[in-house]
Structure formats: structure tokens, C-alpha cells
Amino acid sequence: MLKQLHDELDLAVLDAYGWDDLAPLMNAVNGSTPGGGATAASRDEAKRALDDALLERFVALNFERAAEEVKGQVRWLRPEFQIQVATRPASIQGTLDVVEGGDTSVATGTVSRLPWPKELPERIRLVAQVLAAAKVPLSEEQIAERFGGKGSGKKGLAPLIETPVALGRARRVKGGVLGVD
């Protein structure tokens, strides 16, 4: 029964990608072809063919998604979240500029600068909020740019950034720090 469920899951994944044409190969690899008379050699051939086809398609899909991201289109795993973000008023949305070579930088767009709080807990909360709202990793300088007013956070910001990281609300990635949902 577990094998049957696993085989069904394999076929459902192929269906989700729209690659139903690979189902006969998947069935041969799983040994679930009609009649069930696949030899070890034919299963090995089917596995190599399936692996090659999947690799080719995933590489092509990766290039397709990368091209979409360069144009500013990002596909989300949770479309309901994307819809929620897309319908926010423009006054609280920022923009993302994609720079040639694949690097990204956050444009200030219409995002207003937040006042730098006097109290430490409020500073930590706001830094975590900025990280959570960011769509790309932010450097310490980019985080500091989000705050205005006296003592705008250019000094002593590093430990405030490390607090959400230590609490699992953000993570360090190449290029800076990114908030975690």
C-alpha cells in the first residue's frame, strides 16, 4: 500500500508540472507498468531516460523562472500571499530593481523612513519588521537607510540585526539578512 501511495505521488508531481508524457517512464521505473513484466535492464534504461528528461526539463524551467525574475515577475509558493502583497496601497509598497548580472538592490520607491525609536525593544521590533517586509536580503547599510531622525541607527545596528536572526525571525544569506515568515 505504501509503494502504491508513493507511485501515485510521483505521478501527481509529474501532473503538477504538466509532464504527464513522462508517466510511462515513471511507471516503468516504479515497476508499475501494466502486466508488470519489466526486466531489471529495462527498468535501468527507463530510469536513465527519466532522469535525463527530468534534468533537462528542470534546467529549462529554471532558466525560464530566472528570466521572469529579471523582468520583475516572481512566482510565489503561496499565491494568496502574493495577492495580499499586490493589493497593498502603493504608499507602503517598495520596488525591486534588478541589476544586470542578477544582483538585486532595494529601491527606496515610496517607502517612507521610519523614526528611530528611543527604546531598545522597539528598535529590535522595527528592525525585525523591516527584515520581514524585505523581498531581498538587506545589508546593514540598507537597513539603516530605512530609519530617519536623530540617532538613525547607523551605530549599534549590528546587534539589533542579530536579535531576529538568533530568534529565527531572520536569516543571514549572501548579500545580507532576510526576514523569515
N, C-alpha and C positions, 0 to 999 in steps of 0.2 A: 504494500500500500504506500509506503514512504517513497519508494522508487517511482511509482506512478505519479505521485504528487510532484516529485522533483521533475519528472519528464514534462508534466503539464506546465510547471512553472517555466521551464526552458522554452516551451512553445509560446507561452504567454509573453515572454520577453521578446521573442522574435516578432510576434504580432504587434507589440507596443512600438517597435521600431519600424514596422511596416515591411519586414523582411520575411514574410511568410514563405517566399520561394525557397528559403533555406530549411524549411521544416523537414523535407525528406532526408536531407543530410543529418539533421539533428536526430531524427528518428533512427537512422542507421547507426549513428554514434551511440545512442542510448540503448540500442538493441531492441527497439520497439517498432520495427518495421512489420508491416502485415506479413504473416507467415513466419516471422522471427527466425529465418534461416540465414542470417548474416554470419559470415565467417570472420575470424579474427583479422584476416588480411583485409577484407572489405571494410570492416569497421575502422581499421587503421587508415585506410585510404579516405574514408568518409571524414574521419577526424581531421586529417591533414587538409582536406578540401574545405571543411567547415572553418577550421582555424584561419586558413588563408583568406577565405571570403569575409569572415568577421573582422579580421585585422584590416583588410582593405577598406571595408565599409566604415569602420570606426575612425580610421585615419582621415578618410574623406569627410565624414561628419565633423570631425574635429576642425578641419580646415574651414568647413562651411560655417561653423559656430564662431570661429575666430574672425572670419570676415564680417559676420554680422556684428560682433562686438566692436570692431573697428568703426563700423557705421553707427554705433550707438545703440544697437538693438541687443538686449540681453534677455535670454530665456530663463525664467525662474523655475525652480522646482516647485514652488508654491504660487501658482497663478493668482490665487485670491489675495496674496500679499502684494504682488505686482500691481494688481488693480487698485488696491488700497493706496499704495505709494503714488501711482499715476494720477489719482484723483485728488491728491492734496493740492491746496491752493499754491499757485506759483510763488507767492511771497515767502513760503517756507521751504521751497524746493531749491536745491543747488543743481549745478550742472556738472557733467563729467566730460572733460576734454581728453580725447585720445591722441597722444602724440606719436608721430611716426616712429616706428621701431617697437611699438607695443607698450611703451611706458605710459603710465597714466598720471595725471595731475588733477587735483581738485580745483575747479574754477570757483571763484567766490560767488558768481552769479548773483542771485538776490538774497543769499543767506546773510542775515544781519549778524553783527558781532554781539556776543553775549557779554553782559557785565561780569567782571571778575569778582566773585564773592569774597567777603572778608573771612568767613569761617571755613575751616579745613573740611569738615564733612560735606558742605555744599560745593566746595571746589572739586572734591572727588566725585560727587554725584554728577556735576556738569561735565567733567572730563569723560566719565563713563557714558553720559548721554551723547556727547559729540562723537565718541567712538562708535556707539551703537547706530547712530544715524548715518555714518560714513559708508559709502558704497565701495570705497577702495581703501587700502591701507594709508594711514596718515603718519607723517613724520612728526617729531616733536615740534618743529617749526610750524607745520601746517595746523597742528592742534592749537598752538599759541596764537596763531592768526585768527582763530575763531573767537577770541576774547578781546574785549576792549576795556578801556578805563584804566585807572591807576593800578599799578601792580598787575599788569595784564597777563601774568603767568609765564613770562619768558624765563624767570628764575624759579627754580624749585619745582618745575613741572614734571621732571622725570619720576620722582616717587609717586606723584599723583596719577601718572600713567600706569605705573607698575601695580597699583592697587587693584584696578579692574582686571588686569592680567592675572594677578595672584588669585583673585576670586573667581576666575573662569568666565568673566563677562567680556573679556577681550583676549586677543592672542597676538603674539609677535609674528609677523610674516615678512617676507622680503619687501623692503620698501617702507616699513613702518609697523603700525599697530592697527588692528581691525577689530571692531566690536563683534561679539558673538550673540546671536539671537537666543 
